[in-house]
Amino acid sequence: MSRIGKRPVALPDGVSAEISGRELSVKGPKGTLSMTLIDDISYTIEDGEILVKPANDTKRARAFWGMQRTFVANLVEGVSEGYSKVLEITGVGYRAQAQGKTLKLQLGYSHDVDYEIPEGITINTPDQTTVEISGIDKQQVGQVAAEIRKWRKPEPYKGKGIKYRGEYVFRKEGKKK
């Protein structure tokens, strides 16, 4: 039995959910998200909660149960509160600046890196070394953060690069005489 799957997903005030066919759509103050439902799991909406249960007793249904419940919870949290990730840039001359639908990064290359901001994502740069990524889709926010970080991952000797806020970079000592 899935401990996560057993718990119902509560719908906060201002959030409504609707199942039509094989599609679950959740509408809230921040927007609307939807996901395709799989056949091995049954979804019901009652008493302001979404219940996720396996439709049959197959191994696949039991394996997908907790994951599908988490996907539903991510939809509800996304439309009610939203998601955000913060990246920190460390290094001499490394900086970022949001310009309209483009994020301009200077990361020590011979050219500037221009990252096109996808639809549904907002990027703020409160200062030159901080990038705040926010949106309602958890997967999309994480993907954008990973794509930006990919341009210059933190290196272990000086700690230069782009890292998530709160990420620990294991530091190495370097050469000895």
Secondary structure, DSSP 8 states (H G I E B T S, - for coil): --HHHHS-EE--TT-EEEEETTEEEEEETTEEEEEE--TTEEEEEETTEEEEEESS--HHHHHHHHHHHHHHHHHHHHHHT-EEEEEEEESTT-EEEEETTEEEEE-SSSS-EEEE--TTEEEE-SSTTEEEEEES-HHHHHHHHHHHHHTS---TTT--EEEETT-----------
